[in-house]
Amino acid sequence: MANLFDVSRESEASAQPADPAKGAQLQRLLSPDILAPVAVGIIMLVLWELGVRLTNTPPYILPGPILVLQTLVQEWGTLFPSLLVTVKITLVAFITAVVSGLLIAVLFTQSKWIERSFFPYAVILQTTPIVAIAPLIILWVRQLVPGEGSTFVSLVICAWLVAFFPILSNTTLGLNSADHNLINLFQLYRASRWQTLLYLRLPSALPYFLGGLRISGGLALIGAVVAEFVAGTGGTSSGLAYQILLSSFNLQIPRMFAALLLTTVLGIFIFIALTILSDLLLRHWHESAVRREN
């Protein structure tokens, strides 16, 4: 009888999956949330390629996706260094926006007088088109920072101006959204202002802050590209925007689409990376990231 029990246990163990984690990852990859957009993208690319071929559209008007990929491979030696320049500008501007936005939001929370006095000017910076003030920023920075580094600094400032406000506004909203009853409880136990900030307000603001990160990451890239368009710099410091401009001037439309593809892929990568970060930080306790079967 013992042998029969052992055989039944072995059969049950063999019926169970060897690695539940791998099974869960495979199930997540095959979920409709991933398969549906991938299928739509493939269908759109096929229709695009068929439309270009059937209508005999010349490449200088609209290249097909296959030609764009071929051009990307051929021009990789030129486009990849430009991609690195754009990535560097975007990352520096994004990190600066995160640090400055978080610190100023904390300052606003500690003093309502400071928030009411300075927040309207942050709104003014956000609503002012970056295209309108970018030439002025580039001119001022060239006067203050002589040399080749002036262009990089001016582009970072332009991208920072675009990416700064979502961090500031979302974090300020989150810090002010802490439960009032919990604030009273902290005051009852005579917690200091900084203890209340560290143990109550900052955890309450984390979902808002992470939401601002996802918005700010894409805006930092947009600000970097727009600033590059306005600056129109070439040489070794040229980013993807300059490659797009140069390709359009020379009617190298497949090359322009290849640079656009790299810009789009970079933006998608930034959004996915920040979404994964948000999920890792919130999935164990916040309702927006907790996965349930129903």
N, C-alpha and C positions, 0 to 999 in steps of 0.2 A: 504493500500500500504506500509505503514511503516513496518507492520509486515512481509510482503513478503520480503522486503529488509533485515530485521533482520534475517529471516530464511536463506536467501541466503548467508549472511555474516557468519552466524554460520556454514553453510555447508562448505564454503570455508576454514574457520579456522580449522574445524575438518579434512579436507582433507590434510592440511599441516602437516609435521612431527612435533612431540612434541618437539624433541630436535635435531636441525640440527647438533650440535657438535657430538652427539653420532652416528648419521647417517654417518657423514664424517669419524669418527674413524672406524666404521664397514666397510665402503667401502674401507678404506685404508688397513685394515687387510685382506680383501678378494681380494685385487689387485693381478695381476699376479706377481708383484715383490716379493710378499711373498708366494703366493700359489705355484708358479712354483718350487722354491728351496725346499719347504717343501715336495711337491709331489715326487721330485727326491730323496730326502733323505729317504723317507719312502720306495720307490721302491728299493733303494740300500740296505736298512736294511733287507727287506723281501728276496731279492735275496741272501744276505749274509747268513741269517739264513737257507734258503732252501738249499743252496750249502753245508753248513757244515753238515746238517742232511742227505742229500742224498748221500754225499761222505763218511760219517762216519769219518770225520776228527777229530782226538783226540784233546781235549781241550788244551794240552800242545803245539800244533802246531798252531791252530787257533780256539779260542772259538767263539761261536755264540753271537750275541748281547743280547739275552735273558740271557745267562749265565753271560755275562759281567755285566748286570744290577743287577742280583742276587748277584754277588760277590761285587758289589759296595754297595749294601744295607747291606750285611753281614760284610764288612770291613769298614763301614762308621766310626766307632769309631776310627780306625787307620788312615784312609785316610784324614778325615776332619781336624785334627790338622796339618797334613802336608800341606794341601791346604792353611790353614791360614798362615803358615810360608812362603810359596811361594808368597801368596798375599802381605804379609808385605814387603818382599824383592822387589817385583815388584813395589809396590806403592812408596816406599821410593826412589828407583832408578829413577822411572819415574818423580816424583816431582822434584828431584834434577836435572835431565836432563832438565826439562822444565825451571826451574829458571836459571840455569847456561847457557843454550843455548840461552835464550832470552837476558840475560844481556850481554853476549859476542857478540851476534849479534848486539845489540845496540852500543856496543863499536866499533865494526868493521865499522858500518855505520858512526860513528862520526869521524873516522880517517882511510883514505884509507891506510896510511902507516902501521898502526897496522894490518889491514886486510891482506895486502900482506905479512906481516912478519909472522903472526901466523896461517893463514888459512891452509897453506900446512901441518902444524903439526897436525891439526885436521883431515885432510884427511889421514895422516899416521896412526893415532889412529883408524880411521874407517876401513882402509884396512888391518890392522893387525888382524889375527884371534884371537878371544878371547880365544880359546882353548889353543893357544900357550903361551899367557901371563898370563892366570889365575893362574897357579901354582906359578909363580913368584910373582904375587900380593898377593896371600894367604900367601906366605912365608914372604914377607915384612910386611904385616899387622900384622902377628903374632908376629913379633919382636917389632912393634910399639905399638900395642894394646894387652897387655897380658890379658888372661882370656877367658871366653866363648864368649864374645862379638866380638872377633877378626874374627871369622868365619862369623858372620852376616855382619860386616863391609866390609870384603873382597868380599862377594857375592854381596853386594850393589854396590861396586865399579865396579865389572865386568859387572853387568847389566847396570850401568850408562854409561860405556864406549860404550856399544852397542846402547843405546837409545839416546845418546847425539847428535850425528852428524845430524840426520834428523831435529831436532829442530834448530840447528845452521844454517845449509845450507838453509833450507826453509825460516826461518825468515830473514836471511841476504838477500836472493833473493827478498823477499817481501819488505823489507825496501828500497832496491835499485831500486824497480820497481815503485816508486811513479811517477806520471805524471810530466814530466820536466816543462811543462807550468805552472802547479800549484806551483812547487817549485819556479819558477821565480816570480810568483804572490806573494808568501809569502815573497820573498826577496824584492819585490817592496814596500810592506807595512812594511818593516823593522821588520819582525818577527824574533825572536831569533832562535838560533839553536834548543833549547829545545822545543820552541813552534812549530816549523816545525816538529820536531819528534813526539810530542804529538798529534797534530791536523791533520797531513798529512801522515807522514811515517807509524806510527803505524796502523791507520785505513786501509791504503793501504796494509799493510803486514798481516792483520788479516786472510784472506783466506789462504795464504801460511803457516802461523803459525798453523792454525787448521789442514791443511793437514799434516804438520809435526807431529802434536800430534797423529793423527791416525796411522802413521807409527811407531812413537816412542813407543806408548803403546804396540803394539805387540812385538817390538824388546826388550823392557824391560823385558817382560815375557820370551822371548827366551834367553836373556842374563842371567836371573836368573836361568833358568833350566840348561843351559850349565854350569854355574859356580857351581851349585849344583852337577852336574855329576863329574866335576873335583875335587871338594872338597871331595865328598863322605862322608859327615858328617852324623852321625846317632844320635840317642837319641831324646830328645825333640826338638832340633833345626833342625831336618831333614825335608826337603821339599818333594814335589812330585817326584822330580828327584831321590832322594834316595830310595823312595818306588818303583820306576820303576827298579832301579838297583837291589835292594834286591829281588824283585819278579822274575827278569830274572835269577839271580844267583840260586834261589831255584826252577826254572821252574814253578813258579806260574803265568802262562801266563794270565789266566782270571783276576787276581789281577793287573797284569801289564797293561792290557787293561783298567781296571777300573781307574787306576791312569792317564793313557793317556787321557781317556775321561774327567776327571776333568780338566786336563791341557787345552784340546781343548775348553771345555765349558768356562773356564776362559778367554782364548784368544778371543773367540767370544763375550763374555760379555764386555770386555774392548773395542773392536772395535765398538760394537753397542752403548755403552755409549758415546764414543768420537764422533761418527757420529751424535747422537742426540744433543750433545753439539754444534757441528758445525752447524747443521741445525737451532738450536734455535738462534744462534748468527748471521747467515747470511741470513735467509729466508726472511727478510723484505727489503733487499737492494741489495744483491749480486746475479748476474745472475745464479751462480752455484746452488743456493738453492731456488730460487723463483719458485713456482709451477704455471704452466699455463695449461689451458685445451688443447691447441693445441701444 
